[in-house]
């Protein structure tokens, strides 16, 4: 079975983890800051590393002070964590439909969804292609609301020659094994705003205040620390940070390898009747996480099963978030966001990972041609 995603671990990664295991620090040690600085060099903004991409989103919402009555605008085509972590703060989830070609949130739909209660726009970089960040940035600035970029798919991508992570008010990343590089589990928050980043960091460290200048309890000794607002333990341990540092050194090699996969798929599958391939904006450089094809919705299930039966572990990314039963009480019903519904009905993700060899790529291409004919 050829998986739809696979991590790429080499001997250098293994040696880095072993060295960390033999050190005096398994967590909260020097590898954390080292990883954060290495990541900053890639994404163009200071970073705080955390335990998952979901944790990163939760920290981002905490950083902007999200609370009951606030509204967050998100696209339907995303993993449910984008909405779930906002809902835990009591915020109301507002959906804005996607662009039909990229599956990224449509700035025009975003602006139409803004109300006096809107706190943030969340742009999800579907498959690794950055959303239209300049347009979204202008809308956010015009209405004086936050722009959050859910970049779980897109670390290493650029938008108009700027790295993902350097444009939104706050950007979140995921380092799950199928993503663009991995720490096993892990994620990060990036922000050019030091106040937002410090709020995110404090939330991820259980809300602990350790700066004596901020203490409200002032009659304790040098051991003292205190909590002003609740946070959670979202620390990423040194062992996983060591893996991340090693992996990050090969990020652009991974990107180049996946571009080779992308170009081969595109060349071999172009102009096949009944098959639509990804569209790439000319102002982005994409570190591909997915290769989403689109097929006849009435044939999608059979094509999906046919590929699986041929040993190609395709996936579907994603069911529109507002279809989840958890949203039924909010009055959402299928059909409310037609472009998202149409995209989901057609989408299949082909295998896309850096270590794909020519034989695996050829097997995927041959299988797609066979089942679509």
N, C-alpha and C positions, 0 to 999 in steps of 0.2 A: 504494500500500500504506500503510495506517495502522499505524504501529509500535505495539508494546505499551508502549513507553516512549520518550521523546524529551527531550533537554536543551532548556533555554530560555536562549539567549544573547542579550543585547541590546548596544546600543552602549556602555553604561556598562561592561559586562564587558570588551568589547574594548579600551576606553580604559584600563582598569585594568591589563590585561595589557601593553599597549604601554608604559605608563608604567614598569612594572616592568622590562621589557626594556631600557629606556633608562637605568635606574638603574645604580648601581655594584654592585648585588647581584642575581645571578640565583638564588643559593641561600644558605642559612645567614645571611640578612640580617634586617632589621627587620620585613619583612612576615610572617615566621613567628610572632613573638610577637604581632603585631597580630591575626593571624588567630586565634591561640589565645585571646586575650582576648575577641574578638568571639564566638567559639564558646562560651566560658564563660558569657557573658551569656544565651545561648539554652538551654544544657543544665543550668545550675545547678551546675556543678562545674568546677574547673580542668582544662585539657586539654593534651594533647601531640598535635600533628598529625604524621601519618606518610604513607607513600607509597601505601597502599591499605587497604581494609577487612580484607583478609587479614593485612597487616602489623600492623594494630591488634590483631587476635586473637592473633597470635604474641607481640606485646609484652605483652598482658594475661596470657597464660599464663606468660611469663617473670617478670612482676611478682609473681605469687603463688608463684613457686618451684616450678612444676610439674616433676615428674621421673619417672623409671622407677618403676613400681609404684603410682603415684598413679592414681586413677580420676576421670574427669570425666563428669558426667551431662548428656547433651544430648538434644534431641528429634530424631526421624528426619526431620521435615519442615524442612529447611534446606539451604542450599548447603553443599557438602562442606568448604569452608574452616573451618567451625565445628569439625569433627573433625580435619581434616588438620593444622592448626597445633598442636593438642594432641598428636597422635600423634608429631610430630617431637621432642617432649621425652621420648618413651618411655612416655607415659601410656596407660592402658587406657580406651577409649571405652565408656561404659555408656549405653544408650538408655533413655529413659522415654517412654511413649506420650503422645499429644497429647489435648487437648480436641477433641471431634469438631466443634464449631461454629466455633471460632476457628483451629484448627491450632496453637495455642500449647501449650507443654509443660504437662502436667497435674500440679499440685503433689502430688496423691495418688500418682501414679505415681512422682514424684521421691522422695518419702519412702520408698516401698517399695524403691527401688533403692539406697538409701544403705547403705554398708558401712564398716567401720573404715578402709578405704583411700580413701574419697571425699575429694577435695581441693576440688572446686568443682561447683556447679550452673551450667549455662549456659542462660539463658532467651533464646530467639530471638523477637523481636517480628514475627511473621509478617504480611506485607502492610502493616505500619505500626502495627498494633494492639498496644499493650504487653501483655506476659504478665501474669499475676496476681502482681505483684511483692511485694505485702505478704505474701501467703501463702508465697511462695518465700523472702522475707527472713526470716520467722519460722522456717522450716525450717532455713535456713542458720545462723541464730543459735543455734538449739537444738542443732545438731550441731557448731557451731564450725567451719564450712567457709565457703568463699568463694561469693558470688553474683556471677556475671558476666552482664551483659546484652549480648547480641549485637543491637545496635540498628541494624544496617545498613539496615533498612527504615524506621526510625521517628524520625529526628531531627526535632524540631518537634512530636512527639506528647507528650501529657501523661497521667499516671496519677494519678487522685485529686488533680487540680490541681497535681501536681508534674511538672516537666519530666523527660522521659526523659534519663538521664545523672546524675541527682541521688540515685538510690535504691540501686542495686546498689553493691557494693564497687568494681567497675570496669566501665565501659561502653565498648563499641567502636562506631564509626560507619564508614560507607562513603560516599564522595562520587563514586562511579562515575556516568557520564552519565545513566543511567536512574533514579538515586536522587532523593531529595527536593530536593537541590541538588547542584551538581557543581564539582569542581576538575579535571575530566578523569579522572585517576586520583587517588586520595587517600583518606585516612581519618583517624581520630583516636581517641585513648584519653582517657576522662574518669574522674576519681576524686575523691571527697571525702577520700580518705586520701592525704596528701602522700607517705608512704613508698612506697605502691604506685605512685603516679604517677611518682615519681623513678626507681623501678626500671624502669618501662616506658620512660621517656625515655632512660635510660642504655642499655638494650638496643637501642633504636632509633637510637642514636648510636654504634654499634660498641663499646659497653661502656666508652667513654673516661671516665676520672676526671680532672677538671681542678681540683678543689678541693684546694689544698695541705694542708689539715687532714686529708685522707684518704689522702695519699700513703704508700706503703710503701717506695718508692724515694726517698730523701731527699737524695741527693748530687748532684742535677742543678740546672740553672739555671732561669730564669723561663719558658723554653720548654716545660718538662716537662709531659707528660701520660702516663697509664698505664692499663692494663686489668687489672681484678681478676677479671672474669667476661666471657666472650665475648658480644658483641652483633653486630648486623648494621646495615648502612646502610639505614635506612628513612626517611631525611629527605624532607620535602616541600619542593620548591624555592620560592623567593620568587615566581616567576612564577605558579605554581599557587595559592599562598596569596593573591596579589592577586586572582585570579579568585574564590577562595572568599570573600574579604571582600566583594566586590561582589555575588556571588550571595546571600550570607547576608542582605543587606539586603532581599531580596525573598522570603525563606523563607515568611513568613506570607501573602504574596500568592499564592505557589505553593500553599500549603495551602488557601487559600480557593477557588482555581480548581479544585483537585482535589476538594474537597468538592462543588462544583457538578456536576462530572462524576459523582461518586458518587451524589448525590441524583437526578440525571436518570436514570442507569441504574436505580436502585432503583425510582423511580416508574414507569418505562416497562416494566420487566421483572418487576415484582411479580406474583405469582399466576399465572405461566405454568406449566402442568403440565410436570413433568420438569425444572424449573430451580430450584435453590436458590441464594439470594443470601447475601452475607456477613452475619454477625451482629455487631452492635456492642455492646460492653459499655456500660452507662449511666454508668460512672465513668471513661471515657477520652475524650480528644479526639484523634482520629486524623489524622495527616498521611499520607494514603494513598499507598502505593507500588504496590500491586497492587489490582485488583478481581477476586478469585477467585470464579468461579461454579462450581457443582457440577451435574453432569449424570449421566444413566444411564451407568454404566461400560461397558455393552455398546454404547453409542452414542457414547462419548467420542471415539474415533478419527475417526468419520465427521463428527461435529460440528466437531471441530478442523479437519479437512481442508476441510469446507464453508466455514468462516469464512475460512481461508487463501485458498481459491479465489475468495472474494468480496473479496479485498484487505484483510482484517482480520488483522494479524500477531499473532494470539494466541500465547500461550506456556503451558507447563505448569511450575508451580513447587511442589514439586520431587519427583523420584523419591526415595523414602525413602533416606536416606544409607546405611543398613545393607544395602541391596541392591547397593551398588557392589562389584565383584569384589574390591577391596582388603580387604574385611572377611570374605571367605569363610574365610580361615584362622582367624578368630576364632570360627567356628562359627555365625555369623548366617545365618538362612534366612528366606525370605519367609514371612510369616504370624506372625512372632513379635510384631509390634506392629500388631494388626489395625486400630486406628483410623487410624493413619498410612497403612497400605496402602489402606484404604477411601477416605480423603481423596484420596490420589494418583490412584486409579483414576477419580475423578470430576472432578478439578479442571481448569479452564481459566482462564487469566488474560486478561481483556479489556484493551484499551488503556487506560492511565491515565497522563496527564501534564498538566501545568499549561496548556500552550498548545493543548489540544484545542479546536477551534471547534465551533459548533453543528452544522455540516454533518457533521463527523467523528463526533460523538457520535450523531447521527441515523443515520448509515450503519452504525455498530456495532449500534445497537439494532435497526434493520431487518434486518440480516443475522442476528443472533441469533434473532429471531422467525421468520425464514424457515427457518433450518436446524433449529430445534428442533421446529417444528410436525409 
